Amino acid sequence: MIRPSFANRLSTVWRESDLELSWLAAFDAAARHLNFTKAADELGLTQGAISVRIRKLEQALDAALFERRGRHVVLTDEGLAYHPHVADALNRLSLSTSRFFAQKGRRKITMSCYSPSFADLWLVPKLPALFSEFPDLEFSIVVDYQSSGARADRDDLIFSYENIGHAGIVPLVDEEITAVCSPEYLAQHGDGWLSQTLIEPQGPRLTWPAWRAAMGLGDTREGRVIQVNTMQAALRLARAGVGTALVASPFCDQYLRNNSLVTPPRARRLPGKMHGLSIRQLEGARPVVKRVARWLVDAAGQEIPTFLAQ
């Protein structure tokens, strides 16, 4: 249990004292490795230097951060509580440094995306053209289900998945939910496809029962349902003739155009959610971030909003 006074004491230390960054870096490395020698190797220091820096940090905080157990060290309760904050602060500092200062003539743009399907089926095919348009930029792209939440204050550009548009979010792609299967599968099962194998991507989109109800087919006998965790997998299974997949346009459209997938009878498109783009701290965003955002909006065939055109 952390002593109640620790948080108050830490706040006082930050207000009244100067903690050297080298102490925090040493603590972070030692906490990750639970080994002073490995921490020293990582930072290019001696083990003694690591020990000295951690001791100075402990003295400044008036708290023990490590305990020795034989040849090993372990974090104390206070060390365990403190380390995530130190690691996060160092990570933010690193990201900010790479974001605002050129390294070897290059600048970095960080992007995060909530939907793996959107990343794989929409964003990735456009990356070669994006990289060609901005040859002097470095890009960091993370697919993370927390993109619209936990990462929203870290990344320059955030691709989110919304029910409706919100202020500051530029619509990129409006989804429509539909059913698809291979031509061979449809030829085999015909109008009875709905009572055969149904493929359903897990996630925030419609389920087969909800789709059937929206279609007015609630009294139709449903076949077995196979759930997969990505739309890519659902599309692959449908193209392989395993069953009929409930997927989203525009991600299935290329397969409908080349006839590797078809829409079965009684299946019409239903409105889905929207994939949008937002900029972290829009008012203070770097001009190059807005340039990349404008390129992405244009690539989506959408009108560039006024707040990006400036």
Buried (B, 14 or more C-beta within 10 A) or exposed (E): EEEEEBEEBBEEBEEEEEBEEBBBBBBBBBBEBEBBEBBBBBBEBEBEBBBBBBBBBBEBBEBEBBEEEEEEBEBBBBBEBBBEEBBEEBEEEEBEEBBEEEEEEEBBBBBBBBBBBBBBBBBEEEEEEBEEEBEEBBBBBBBBBEBBEEBBEBBBBBBBBBEEEEEEBBBBBBBBBBBBBBEEBBEEBEEEBBEBBBBBBEBEBBBBEEBBEBBEBEEEEBBEBBBBEBBBBBBBBBBEBBBBBBBBBBBBBEBBEEEBBBBBEBBEEBEBBBBBBBBBEEEEBBEBBBBBBBBBBEBBEBEBBEBBEE
